């Protein structure tokens, strides 16, 4: 009897539930016993607020206030400078393996495309013939002697044609990139006598490097053979200067830019930072194109990348164009 009563009650409950699902929409407000923060006296963006005289709900912060978590009172950490405004020499973070690998990851995302995987300035953007201003190599005296804070500042605020990355790279990651740049500099300058400390087959590495160079030379020889005798002309030189973005740093009308002007260059006297001087003849211009750091003109920085990938005919054409700018 008890079992039958239970069954009857269950059937009645199911029936009531089925009858209640009539498929009709109610015009009454839904039951909302706990409102939490669903309904607030607030304003949406750009909404009017009659409480203020100017009618704006969106208010500028009170002068002198700083949002929580946005205080930048540590100039060494956030600017790479000390209290005197000078760049700091060392990274304000502990150099751990994970920190270096963090810098490697970010370097490969943001920097490698221009500066190259080893920091030699031969990234795919620079060697693909796209006409970008060459990125400097990190393996030069100026970069070796540069304080860590200056590298950080270049990443955060940009330098010359390099854009600022402050909006894309976090503060800690910028310093991690600086650490990785230093690691790259050391990795490319290990003395052969120190290699015995590491588990490295030096003979194999040397053989691989010789094979790589042989392949490059073979490709260059094949390209020269297929092209035959190259055209050498001032007109072609002007095209090459435009294609390689030389005119982004060197003017042709005497105006001051990042590098010396090409106007009147050929045959002029060049004074260098080491107090030496020479005449700007064909040999000097050719050397400046292939090894720009060999002689630094007085008053200018060593920021030009090597254009050793240009063929002899291309360099000769550039020289002819520079000569034409000195003949007028």
C-alpha positions as CSV (number, residue, x, y, z in Angstrom):
1,X,0.0,0.0,0.0
2,X,2.9,2.3,0.8
3,X,4.5,1.6,-2.5
4,X,1.3,2.4,-4.4
5,X,1.0,5.7,-2.6
6,X,4.6,6.7,-3.5
7,X,3.9,5.9,-7.2
8,X,0.7,7.9,-7.2
9,X,2.5,10.9,-5.7
10,X,5.3,10.7,-8.3
11,X,2.7,10.5,-11.1
12,X,0.8,13.6,-9.7
13,X,4.1,15.5,-9.4
14,X,5.1,14.7,-13.0
15,X,1.6,15.7,-14.2
16,X,1.8,19.0,-12.5
17,X,5.2,19.7,-14.0
18,X,3.9,18.8,-17.5
19,X,0.8,21.0,-17.2
20,X,3.0,23.9,-16.0
21,X,5.0,23.8,-19.3
22,X,2.4,25.5,-21.4
23,X,4.9,27.2,-23.8
24,X,3.6,30.7,-23.0
25,X,5.9,33.7,-22.2
26,X,5.2,35.6,-19.0
27,X,5.0,39.4,-19.0
28,X,6.0,39.4,-15.3
29,X,9.6,40.2,-14.2
30,X,11.6,37.1,-13.4
31,X,12.2,36.3,-9.8
32,X,15.6,37.7,-8.8
33,X,16.0,37.2,-5.0
34,X,19.8,37.9,-5.0
35,X,20.8,40.8,-7.3
36,X,24.5,40.7,-6.3
37,X,25.9,43.5,-8.5
38,X,23.7,43.0,-11.5
39,X,22.1,46.4,-11.1
40,X,24.5,49.3,-10.2
41,X,24.3,53.1,-10.3
42,X,27.2,53.4,-12.8
43,X,27.9,55.0,-16.1
44,X,29.0,53.5,-19.4
45,X,31.9,54.9,-21.5
46,X,31.2,58.3,-23.0
47,X,27.8,58.5,-21.1
48,X,26.5,61.8,-19.8
49,X,26.6,62.7,-16.1
50,X,24.7,65.8,-15.1
51,X,26.4,65.8,-11.7
52,X,29.5,67.5,-13.2
53,X,29.5,70.9,-14.8
54,X,30.9,69.6,-18.0
55,X,28.5,66.7,-18.2
56,X,31.1,64.1,-18.6
57,X,30.9,60.8,-16.7
58,X,34.5,59.9,-17.6
59,X,36.8,61.9,-15.4
60,X,40.6,62.4,-15.7
61,X,42.6,61.2,-12.7
62,X,43.3,63.7,-10.0
63,X,46.6,65.5,-10.6
64,X,49.5,63.7,-8.9
65,X,47.7,60.4,-8.5
66,X,48.9,57.1,-9.9
67,X,46.8,54.0,-10.7
68,X,47.4,51.0,-8.5
69,X,50.3,49.0,-9.8
70,X,51.5,51.7,-12.2
71,X,54.0,53.5,-9.9
72,X,57.3,53.9,-11.8
73,X,59.5,55.3,-9.1
74,X,62.5,52.9,-9.8
75,X,64.3,54.7,-12.6
76,X,66.9,51.9,-12.9
77,X,64.2,49.3,-13.4
78,X,61.8,51.2,-15.6
79,X,64.2,53.5,-17.5
80,X,67.6,51.9,-17.3
81,X,69.0,55.1,-15.8
82,X,70.3,56.1,-12.4
83,X,69.2,59.1,-10.4
84,X,71.7,61.3,-12.3
85,X,70.1,60.3,-15.7
86,X,73.1,58.1,-16.8
87,X,72.5,54.6,-18.2
88,X,73.2,51.9,-15.7
89,X,76.0,49.4,-16.5
90,X,74.3,46.1,-15.3
91,X,70.9,44.5,-15.5
92,X,68.8,44.9,-12.3
93,X,67.8,41.2,-12.3
94,X,69.4,38.0,-11.2
95,X,70.8,36.2,-14.3
96,X,69.4,32.7,-14.2
97,X,69.1,30.1,-16.9
98,X,65.3,30.6,-17.1
99,X,65.8,34.4,-17.4
100,X,68.2,34.0,-20.3
101,X,65.9,31.6,-22.1
102,X,63.0,34.0,-21.6
103,X,65.2,36.6,-23.3
104,X,66.0,34.2,-26.1
105,X,62.2,33.6,-26.7
106,X,61.5,37.3,-26.9
107,X,64.5,38.0,-29.0
108,X,63.4,35.5,-31.6
109,X,60.0,37.0,-31.7
110,X,60.8,40.7,-31.9
111,X,64.5,41.1,-32.7
112,X,65.8,38.2,-34.8
113,X,64.0,39.2,-38.0
114,X,66.3,42.3,-38.3
115,X,69.3,41.6,-36.1
116,X,69.7,37.9,-37.1
117,X,69.9,34.8,-35.0
118,X,73.4,35.6,-33.8
119,X,73.0,39.3,-33.5
120,X,75.1,40.0,-36.6
121,X,72.6,42.3,-38.2
122,X,71.8,39.9,-41.0
123,X,68.2,39.1,-40.3
124,X,65.9,38.0,-43.1
125,X,64.5,41.5,-43.4
126,X,68.0,42.9,-43.9
127,X,69.1,40.3,-46.4
128,X,65.9,39.9,-48.4
129,X,66.4,43.0,-50.6
130,X,63.4,44.8,-49.0
131,X,65.2,48.2,-48.8
132,X,65.2,48.6,-45.0
133,X,67.9,50.6,-43.3
134,X,70.5,48.0,-42.1
135,X,70.3,46.9,-38.5
136,X,73.7,47.2,-36.8
137,X,75.6,44.1,-35.6
138,X,75.9,43.5,-31.9
139,X,79.5,42.2,-32.4
140,X,81.3,45.6,-32.6
141,X,83.2,47.7,-30.1
142,X,80.4,50.2,-29.7
143,X,77.9,47.5,-28.8
144,X,80.3,45.7,-26.5
145,X,81.0,49.0,-24.6
146,X,77.3,50.0,-24.5
147,X,75.8,50.0,-20.9
148,X,73.0,47.5,-20.3
149,X,70.7,50.4,-19.6
150,X,71.3,51.9,-23.1
151,X,70.3,48.7,-24.8
152,X,67.2,48.6,-22.6
153,X,66.4,52.2,-23.6
154,X,66.7,51.3,-27.3
155,X,64.2,48.5,-26.8
156,X,61.7,50.5,-24.8
157,X,61.9,53.8,-26.7
158,X,63.4,52.9,-30.1
159,X,66.4,54.4,-31.7
160,X,66.8,56.0,-35.2
161,X,64.6,53.9,-37.5
162,X,64.0,51.2,-34.9
163,X,60.5,51.6,-33.4
164,X,59.7,51.5,-29.7
165,X,58.6,48.2,-28.2
166,X,57.4,49.5,-24.8
167,X,53.8,48.8,-25.7
168,X,54.6,45.2,-26.8
169,X,57.4,44.0,-24.5
170,X,57.0,44.0,-20.7
171,X,59.7,45.6,-18.5
172,X,61.1,42.3,-17.3
173,X,61.2,40.8,-20.8
174,X,63.1,43.9,-22.1
175,X,65.8,43.2,-19.5
176,X,65.8,39.5,-20.4
177,X,66.4,40.5,-24.1
178,X,69.4,42.6,-22.9
179,X,70.8,39.6,-21.0
180,X,70.4,37.4,-24.1
181,X,72.2,40.0,-26.3
182,X,75.1,39.9,-23.9
183,X,75.0,36.1,-24.1
184,X,75.1,36.3,-27.9
185,X,78.1,38.6,-27.8
186,X,80.0,36.1,-25.6
187,X,79.0,33.1,-27.6
188,X,80.4,34.6,-30.8
189,X,83.7,35.5,-29.2
190,X,84.8,32.4,-27.3
191,X,88.6,31.9,-27.5
192,X,89.6,28.6,-29.0
193,X,91.7,27.9,-25.9
194,X,88.5,28.0,-23.8
195,X,86.6,25.6,-26.0
196,X,88.1,22.6,-24.2
197,X,86.0,23.5,-21.2
198,X,82.8,22.5,-23.1
199,X,81.5,19.3,-24.6
200,X,82.1,20.6,-28.2
201,X,83.8,18.9,-31.1
202,X,85.8,21.9,-32.3
203,X,87.2,20.0,-35.3
204,X,83.8,19.1,-36.5
205,X,82.6,22.7,-36.1
206,X,85.5,24.0,-38.0
207,X,84.9,21.5,-40.8
208,X,81.2,22.5,-41.0
209,X,82.2,26.2,-41.2
210,X,84.6,25.5,-44.0
211,X,82.0,23.5,-45.8
212,X,79.5,26.3,-45.4
213,X,81.9,28.9,-46.7
214,X,82.7,26.7,-49.6
215,X,79.0,26.4,-50.5
216,X,78.6,30.2,-50.3
217,X,81.6,30.7,-52.6
218,X,80.3,28.1,-55.0
219,X,76.9,29.8,-55.2
220,X,78.5,33.2,-55.7
221,X,80.7,31.8,-58.5
222,X,77.7,30.2,-60.2
223,X,75.7,33.4,-59.9
224,X,78.5,35.4,-61.4
225,X,79.0,32.9,-64.2
226,X,75.2,32.9,-65.0
227,X,75.1,36.6,-65.0
228,X,78.1,37.0,-67.2
229,X,79.9,40.4,-67.2
230,X,78.0,42.8,-65.0
231,X,76.9,46.3,-66.1
232,X,78.8,49.0,-64.4
233,X,77.2,52.5,-64.6
234,X,76.3,55.5,-62.5
235,X,72.6,54.9,-63.4
236,X,72.7,51.4,-62.0
237,X,74.6,52.7,-58.9
238,X,71.7,55.1,-58.2
239,X,69.2,52.3,-58.4
240,X,71.3,50.2,-56.1
241,X,71.6,53.0,-53.5
242,X,67.8,53.4,-53.5
243,X,67.2,49.6,-53.4
244,X,69.5,49.1,-50.4
245,X,68.2,52.2,-48.6
246,X,71.6,53.9,-48.5
247,X,69.8,57.3,-49.0
248,X,68.0,56.8,-45.6
249,X,71.3,57.6,-43.9
250,X,73.4,59.4,-46.6
251,X,72.1,62.4,-48.5
252,X,73.1,63.3,-52.1
253,X,72.7,67.0,-51.7
254,X,75.0,67.8,-48.8
255,X,72.4,67.8,-46.1
256,X,73.3,66.3,-42.7
257,X,72.0,62.8,-41.9
258,X,73.0,59.8,-39.9
259,X,76.0,59.2,-42.2
260,X,78.2,61.5,-44.3
261,X,76.7,62.9,-47.5
262,X,77.7,61.4,-50.8
263,X,77.8,64.9,-52.5
264,X,81.5,65.8,-53.0
265,X,82.6,62.6,-51.3
266,X,84.9,61.2,-54.0
267,X,88.3,62.6,-54.0
268,X,87.8,64.5,-50.7
269,X,89.9,64.3,-47.6
270,X,88.4,62.0,-44.9
271,X,89.3,62.6,-41.2
272,X,88.7,59.6,-38.9
273,X,88.0,59.2,-35.2
274,X,91.5,57.7,-34.6
275,X,93.0,61.0,-35.9
276,X,94.1,59.4,-39.2
277,X,93.0,60.6,-42.6
278,X,92.9,59.5,-46.2
279,X,91.6,60.4,-49.6
280,X,88.1,59.1,-50.5
281,X,89.2,57.1,-53.6
282,X,87.7,53.9,-55.0
283,X,89.5,51.6,-52.6
284,X,88.3,53.7,-49.6
285,X,84.7,53.6,-50.8
286,X,84.8,49.9,-51.5
287,X,86.2,49.2,-48.0
288,X,83.5,51.4,-46.5
289,X,80.8,49.4,-48.2
290,X,82.3,46.0,-47.2
291,X,83.8,46.8,-43.8
292,X,82.1,50.0,-42.6
293,X,83.7,49.7,-39.2
294,X,87.3,49.8,-40.5
295,X,87.5,53.6,-40.6
296,X,84.9,55.8,-38.8
297,X,84.6,59.3,-40.1
298,X,85.1,61.9,-37.4
299,X,81.8,63.1,-35.9
300,X,79.8,60.0,-36.9
301,X,78.8,56.8,-35.1
302,X,79.7,53.3,-36.1
303,X,76.2,52.1,-37.0
304,X,76.4,51.0,-40.6
305,X,76.0,47.3,-41.4
306,X,78.3,45.5,-43.9
307,X,77.1,45.3,-47.5
308,X,79.6,42.6,-48.3
309,X,76.8,40.7,-50.1
310,X,77.0,43.1,-53.0
311,X,78.8,41.9,-56.1
312,X,81.9,43.6,-57.4
313,X,79.9,45.0,-60.3
314,X,77.3,46.4,-58.0
315,X,79.9,48.1,-55.8
316,X,81.7,49.5,-58.8
317,X,78.3,51.0,-60.0
318,X,77.8,52.6,-56.6
319,X,81.3,54.1,-56.8
320,X,80.5,55.5,-60.3
321,X,77.4,57.1,-59.0
322,X,79.2,58.7,-56.0
323,X,81.8,59.9,-58.5
324,X,79.1,61.6,-60.5
325,X,78.0,63.5,-57.5
326,X,81.5,64.9,-57.1
327,X,81.9,65.9,-60.8
328,X,79.1,68.5,-60.6
